[in-house]
Each structure stands twice: as structure tokens, then as C-alpha cells.
Amino acid sequence: MKEMIIPFATGLAIFLFGMQLLRYGLEVLAGDRLQQALLRFTRTPARGFLTGMVSTAFLQSSSAVTVITIGFVNAGILNFSQTIGIILGTNIGTTLTTEILALKIEDFAVPLILLGALFYLLPRKKSKCIGLVIGGFGCIFLGMDAMQWIAFPLKRRGWIHWILESSTHPVLWGILAGTAVTGLVQSSGAVIAIAMGFYASGIIPLPFAIAVVLGSNVGTCVTGLLASIGSNRAAKQVALAHLTLNIAGVLVFGPLVPYLTQIALLLSDNPAAQVAHIQTLYNVICSVLVLPFSAPFARVITWLLPDPVIAWSFRQRRNRR
């Protein structure tokens, strides 16, 4: 067991550490501009969509943008209807990380870490932040490479193969695994990177890897749900909207995994890129389809989780009749 647990835990820790370095460096470089963009460019769903997409791509964390949005709604700076476009945009922005990982540039992990350290030693604050971003990418690639070290022991023991062969619903198991592990490690990027590495190493088949991608989109909602605890009703509506959108996407696309598998094989010959491209395609389709119906969707969420004062007023009017 040691030959699997230690490399995997080490690789995951390095990957998550790299994500934190990258996120912190980009946050400092952005300063208040990211929050100002969320406040200024969210008056329409389309503008909110573009703002959420660009902010998430820059910050490399859909969870972080969702948490910031929930904070603004809780403070009364944004209203709930303005956040639907942002949420849809975050789902597309988060695909940038996996597309970069699919480029197979892990050989540059150590040079990137050394280059990042060099920039960090420079006296200017901006240079230090650039160093954190570069070093963060290096750690992400190094961590992903380390997590793949367990490929040979896993294949030799045949545990995953036995589970998949014994299961009557491997796609369902993949969705559940993606949801649970993403909720646990709080990073859909890490989970998708694991799925990409395992599929490229032949540990799991492509349909299972795609199912993990679908599940990771649901698991990433856990951060928003936790952030909404103790907040006002509008902030809870944001978290519920995020969860509802991703669950609906899984329900629609889960049965279509065999077709997505065929599409993935047509998109690329690179196994890792196949998984990354399907994640991008899935998120783009889901977000673009829902965007024109942002206002009706917001009304549905408000109906599911109404404001107590509004709900009380409605009941009073109904009782008078």
C-alpha cells in the first residue's frame, strides 16, 4: 500500500500547493480589479457571463469566484439575478487549467519552479507575484506527474479493473467518485488531472474518466454551499443555483457518455487532451444553452428558496382571498 499511498498523497499535496501559489500570485497581481470587474460588468446576464469566464480563467478557481460572488450578494452589493451569468461563466473559465495540463509539458516542471524562485528573489512585489504564478504552474505539473507514479502498482494489483468489471453502472460510479473526491479535496482541477493521468496510463477507461469530469462539476459546488452557511437568503440562492445547474448538466449528459466518448476520440489522439476537450465542450454547451434563460432560471431558484418576508407576504395575500 505504501507504494501507492505515499506517491499519490505527495503528488496531490504538491498539486494543491501549486494551485494555491498560482491563485495567490494572480490575486495579488489583480488587486481590487477582479472585484471591481464583478461589480461593474454584471448588469446583464451576457456581461456577467463574460466577466465570470474571464475572472475564473485568470484566477484559476471557479470556487473562488463563486465565493466572492456569494460575499457580494450577502453584503447587498449584487442581487441574485445578476449572479446567474457569473456562475455560467465560471464553468467555462475553469476549463483553462485542464487544457493547459493536456499540453504534456510536465518535463518543464522543475525549470518552471526554478524560474519562479528566481523571480521571487527579485525585490519588486510584482516580480515576486509573477514568480509565485510561474512556480505554481511548475508545482502543478510536478504534482500531476507524481500522482501518475502509482499507475504501475495499480495496474499490477488490478483493483480498479476489478471494480469496473464488477459494477453494472461504471458511469454512475465515475460520477459519484468525481463528486465525492472533488468535494473532499476542494479542487475540480486536481480531480480532473487525476482522471487524465489515470486514463493516459491505462488504469481507467475513457467513459469512466468522462464520468469523473461530470461528477467533479457537482463536487466543486461544495465550496459555495459551505460559503453560504450563515449568509442571507439571496446568497443561499446563489449556492443553490450553482448546484442546480451542475446537477442538471450531469442528469442530461450522464446518459450521453458513450456518445461523448466517441466525440473525444475524434477531437484528439492524446489521451489527456481527450478528457480536457470533453470537459471544455461539456461546460461550454451547458452554459451557452442556459444563458438565454437566465431570468426564468433565476425565478425558479427564487421559487425553490424564497425570501421569508416575500413568502410571508404572499401567504398573507392568499389568506385574505
C-alpha positions as CSV (number, residue, x, y, z in Angstrom):
1,M,0.0,0.0,0.0
2,K,2.9,2.4,0.7
3,E,4.0,2.3,-2.9
4,M,0.6,3.8,-3.8
5,I,-0.5,6.0,-0.9
6,I,2.8,7.9,-0.4
7,P,3.4,8.9,-4.1
8,F,-0.3,9.8,-4.6
9,A,-0.6,11.8,-1.4
10,T,2.7,13.6,-2.1
11,G,1.7,14.3,-5.7
12,L,-1.8,15.6,-4.6
13,A,-0.2,17.8,-1.9
14,I,2.3,19.3,-4.4
15,F,-0.5,19.9,-7.0
16,L,-2.8,21.6,-4.5
17,F,0.2,23.7,-3.2
18,G,0.9,24.8,-6.7
19,M,-2.8,25.8,-7.2
20,Q,-2.6,27.9,-4.0
21,L,0.7,29.6,-5.2
22,L,-0.8,30.3,-8.6
23,R,-4.1,31.6,-7.1
24,Y,-2.4,33.8,-4.5
25,G,0.0,35.3,-7.1
26,L,-2.8,36.1,-9.5
27,E,-5.0,37.5,-6.8
28,V,-2.2,40.0,-5.7
29,L,-1.5,40.9,-9.4
30,A,-5.2,41.5,-10.0
31,G,-5.6,43.6,-6.8
32,D,-9.0,45.1,-6.5
33,R,-9.6,45.0,-10.3
34,L,-11.2,41.5,-10.1
35,Q,-13.8,42.6,-7.6
36,Q,-14.4,45.8,-9.4
37,A,-15.0,43.9,-12.7
38,L,-17.5,41.6,-10.9
39,L,-19.3,44.7,-9.7
40,R,-19.2,46.8,-12.9
41,F,-19.8,44.2,-15.6
42,T,-22.7,42.2,-14.3
43,R,-25.7,44.3,-15.3
44,T,-26.9,41.8,-17.9
45,P,-26.5,38.0,-18.0
46,A,-24.3,38.2,-21.0
47,R,-21.9,40.6,-19.4
48,G,-21.9,38.6,-16.2
49,F,-21.2,35.5,-18.2
50,L,-18.1,37.1,-19.8
51,T,-17.0,38.5,-16.5
52,G,-17.3,35.2,-14.7
53,M,-15.5,33.4,-17.5
54,V,-12.5,35.8,-17.6
55,S,-12.3,36.1,-13.8
56,T,-12.2,32.4,-13.4
57,A,-9.7,31.8,-16.2
58,F,-7.5,34.5,-14.6
59,L,-7.9,33.3,-11.0
60,Q,-7.8,29.6,-11.9
61,S,-10.6,28.8,-9.5
62,S,-14.3,28.7,-10.1
63,S,-14.9,28.2,-6.4
64,A,-13.0,31.4,-5.5
65,V,-15.1,33.5,-7.9
66,T,-18.3,31.8,-6.6
67,V,-17.3,32.6,-3.0
68,I,-16.5,36.2,-3.9
69,T,-19.9,36.4,-5.6
70,I,-21.7,35.0,-2.6
71,G,-20.0,37.5,-0.4
72,F,-21.1,40.4,-2.6
73,V,-24.7,39.1,-2.6
74,N,-24.7,38.7,1.1
75,A,-23.4,42.2,1.5
76,G,-26.2,43.5,-0.7
77,I,-23.8,44.8,-3.4
78,L,-25.1,42.4,-6.0
79,N,-28.6,41.0,-6.4
80,F,-29.2,37.3,-7.0
81,S,-30.4,37.6,-10.6
82,Q,-27.0,39.3,-11.5
83,T,-25.1,36.2,-10.5
84,I,-26.6,33.7,-12.9
85,G,-24.4,34.9,-15.8
86,I,-21.3,34.9,-13.5
87,I,-22.0,31.2,-12.4
88,L,-22.4,30.1,-16.1
89,G,-19.1,31.9,-17.0
90,T,-17.1,30.3,-14.2
91,N,-17.9,26.8,-15.5
92,I,-16.2,27.7,-18.8
93,G,-13.3,29.7,-17.2
94,T,-12.3,26.7,-15.1
95,T,-11.5,24.6,-18.2
96,L,-8.4,26.6,-18.9
97,T,-6.3,24.7,-16.3
98,T,-7.1,21.3,-17.7
99,E,-6.5,22.4,-21.3
100,I,-3.0,23.6,-20.2
101,L,-2.4,20.3,-18.4
102,A,-3.2,18.5,-21.5
103,L,-0.3,20.1,-23.3
104,K,2.0,17.5,-21.8
105,I,4.7,19.9,-20.6
106,E,5.4,18.2,-17.3
107,D,9.1,18.0,-18.4
108,F,9.3,21.7,-17.7
109,A,8.0,21.4,-14.1
110,V,11.4,21.7,-12.4
111,P,12.7,24.5,-14.7
112,L,9.4,26.4,-14.0
113,I,9.9,26.0,-10.3
114,L,13.5,27.3,-10.5
115,L,12.4,30.2,-12.8
116,G,9.6,31.0,-10.3
117,A,12.1,31.0,-7.4
118,L,14.4,33.4,-9.4
119,F,11.6,35.8,-10.0
120,Y,10.5,35.6,-6.3
121,L,14.0,36.6,-5.2
122,L,13.7,39.9,-7.1
123,P,13.0,42.9,-4.9
124,R,9.8,44.2,-6.7
125,K,6.4,42.9,-5.4
126,K,5.1,42.4,-8.9
127,S,8.1,40.2,-9.7
128,K,7.5,38.1,-6.6
129,C,3.9,37.5,-7.6
130,I,5.0,36.5,-11.1
131,G,7.4,34.1,-9.5
132,L,4.6,32.6,-7.5
133,V,2.5,32.1,-10.6
134,I,5.4,30.5,-12.6
135,G,6.4,28.4,-9.6
136,G,2.8,27.4,-9.0
137,F,2.4,26.1,-12.6
138,G,5.7,24.1,-12.0
139,C,4.3,22.5,-8.9
140,I,1.0,21.7,-10.6
141,F,2.9,19.8,-13.4
142,L,5.2,18.1,-10.9
143,G,2.3,17.0,-8.7
144,M,0.4,15.6,-11.7
145,D,3.5,13.7,-12.8
146,A,4.0,12.3,-9.2
147,M,0.4,11.2,-9.0
148,Q,0.9,9.0,-12.1
149,W,3.7,7.1,-10.3
150,I,1.0,4.8,-8.8
151,A,-0.1,3.7,-12.3
152,F,2.1,0.6,-12.4
153,P,1.2,-0.7,-8.8
154,L,-2.5,-0.1,-9.5
155,K,-2.4,-1.9,-12.8
156,R,-0.4,-4.8,-11.2
157,R,-2.9,-5.2,-8.4
158,G,-5.9,-4.8,-10.8
159,W,-8.2,-3.3,-8.1
160,I,-9.8,-0.6,-10.3
161,H,-10.2,-3.0,-13.2
162,W,-12.0,-5.5,-10.9
163,I,-14.3,-2.7,-9.6
164,L,-15.2,-1.6,-13.1
165,E,-15.7,-5.1,-14.3
166,S,-17.9,-6.0,-11.3
167,S,-20.0,-2.8,-11.5
168,T,-23.2,-2.8,-13.6
169,H,-23.1,1.0,-13.8
170,P,-19.5,2.2,-14.2
171,V,-20.5,5.6,-15.4
172,L,-22.6,6.2,-12.3
173,W,-19.7,5.1,-10.1
174,G,-17.4,7.6,-12.0
175,I,-19.9,10.4,-11.4
176,L,-20.1,9.6,-7.7
177,A,-16.3,9.3,-7.4
178,G,-15.8,12.6,-9.2
179,T,-18.3,14.3,-6.9
180,A,-17.0,12.8,-3.7
181,V,-13.3,13.3,-4.3
182,T,-13.8,16.9,-5.6
183,G,-15.9,17.7,-2.5
184,L,-13.1,16.3,-0.3
185,V,-10.1,18.0,-1.9
186,Q,-12.0,21.2,-2.9
187,S,-10.4,21.2,-6.4
188,S,-12.1,20.0,-9.5
189,G,-8.8,20.7,-11.4
190,A,-7.0,18.2,-9.2
191,V,-9.6,15.5,-9.7
192,I,-9.7,16.0,-13.5
193,A,-5.9,15.9,-13.6
194,I,-6.0,12.6,-11.7
195,A,-8.6,11.3,-14.2
196,M,-6.5,12.5,-17.1
197,G,-3.4,10.8,-15.7
198,F,-5.1,7.5,-14.9
199,Y,-6.7,7.3,-18.3
200,A,-3.4,8.1,-20.1
201,S,-1.8,5.3,-18.0
202,G,-4.5,2.8,-18.9
203,I,-5.8,2.4,-15.4
204,I,-9.4,3.6,-16.2
205,P,-11.3,3.6,-19.5
206,L,-12.3,6.8,-21.2
207,P,-16.1,6.6,-20.3
208,F,-15.1,6.4,-16.6
209,A,-12.8,9.4,-16.9
210,I,-15.5,11.4,-18.6
211,A,-18.0,10.4,-15.9
212,V,-15.4,11.7,-13.3
213,V,-15.3,15.0,-15.1
214,L,-19.1,15.3,-14.9
215,G,-19.1,14.5,-11.2
216,S,-16.3,16.9,-10.5
217,N,-18.6,19.8,-11.7
218,V,-21.1,18.8,-8.9
219,G,-18.4,18.3,-6.3
220,T,-17.0,21.8,-6.8
221,C,-20.3,23.2,-5.6
222,V,-19.4,22.1,-2.0
223,T,-17.3,25.2,-1.5
224,G,-20.1,27.5,-2.5
225,L,-22.5,25.7,-0.2
226,L,-20.1,26.0,2.7
227,A,-19.6,29.7,2.0
228,S,-23.4,30.3,2.0
229,I,-23.8,28.9,5.6
230,G,-24.9,31.8,7.8
231,S,-25.5,34.2,4.9
232,N,-28.7,35.8,3.8
233,R,-31.3,34.1,1.6
234,A,-30.0,35.7,-1.6
235,A,-26.5,34.3,-1.0
236,K,-28.0,30.8,-0.4
237,Q,-29.9,31.2,-3.7
238,V,-26.5,31.7,-5.5
239,A,-25.2,28.5,-4.0
240,L,-28.4,26.6,-4.9
241,A,-28.3,27.9,-8.4
242,H,-24.7,26.8,-8.8
243,L,-25.6,23.3,-7.5
244,T,-28.8,23.0,-9.6
245,L,-27.1,24.0,-12.8
246,N,-24.4,21.3,-12.4
247,I,-26.7,18.6,-11.3
248,A,-29.0,19.3,-14.3
249,G,-25.9,19.1,-16.6
250,V,-25.0,15.7,-15.2
251,L,-28.6,14.4,-15.5
252,V,-28.7,15.5,-19.1
253,F,-25.2,14.4,-20.2
254,G,-24.7,11.3,-18.0
255,P,-26.7,9.0,-20.3
256,L,-24.8,10.5,-23.3
257,V,-21.3,9.4,-22.0
258,P,-21.0,6.7,-24.8
259,Y,-21.5,9.4,-27.4
260,L,-19.1,11.8,-25.6
261,T,-16.5,9.0,-25.7
262,Q,-16.8,8.8,-29.5
263,I,-16.5,12.6,-29.8
264,A,-13.4,12.6,-27.5
265,L,-11.7,10.1,-29.7
266,L,-12.3,12.3,-32.8
267,L,-11.1,15.5,-31.1
268,S,-7.5,14.3,-30.3
269,D,-5.1,11.4,-30.3
270,N,-3.7,12.5,-26.9
271,P,-5.5,10.7,-24.1
272,A,-5.1,13.6,-21.6
273,A,-6.3,16.1,-24.2
274,Q,-9.4,13.9,-24.9
275,V,-10.5,14.3,-21.3
276,A,-9.7,18.0,-21.2
277,H,-11.5,18.7,-24.5
278,I,-14.7,16.9,-23.3
279,Q,-14.7,18.9,-20.1
280,T,-14.5,22.1,-22.2
281,L,-17.1,21.0,-24.6
282,Y,-19.5,19.9,-21.8
283,N,-19.2,23.2,-19.9
284,V,-19.5,25.4,-23.0
285,I,-22.7,23.6,-24.2
286,C,-24.3,23.6,-20.7
287,S,-23.5,27.3,-20.1
288,V,-24.5,28.6,-23.6
289,L,-27.8,26.6,-23.5
290,V,-28.8,28.1,-20.2
291,L,-27.6,31.7,-20.7
292,P,-30.7,32.8,-22.8
293,F,-32.9,31.5,-20.0
294,S,-31.1,33.2,-17.1
295,A,-34.1,35.2,-16.0
296,P,-36.6,32.3,-15.9
297,F,-34.0,30.1,-14.2
298,A,-33.5,32.8,-11.5
299,R,-37.2,32.9,-10.9
300,V,-37.2,29.1,-10.5
301,I,-34.5,29.3,-7.9
302,T,-36.3,32.1,-6.1
303,W,-39.4,29.9,-6.0
304,L,-37.5,27.0,-4.6
305,L,-35.8,29.1,-2.0
306,P,-38.0,32.2,-1.5
307,D,-37.2,35.1,0.8
308,P,-39.0,34.6,4.1
309,V,-40.5,38.1,4.0
310,I,-41.8,37.7,0.5
311,A,-43.1,34.3,1.2
312,W,-44.9,35.6,4.3
313,S,-46.5,38.4,2.3
314,F,-47.6,36.0,-0.4
315,R,-49.3,33.8,2.2
316,Q,-51.0,36.8,3.8
317,R,-52.4,37.9,0.4
318,R,-53.6,34.4,-0.3
319,N,-55.3,34.0,3.1
320,R,-57.2,37.3,2.6
321,R,-58.7,35.9,-0.6
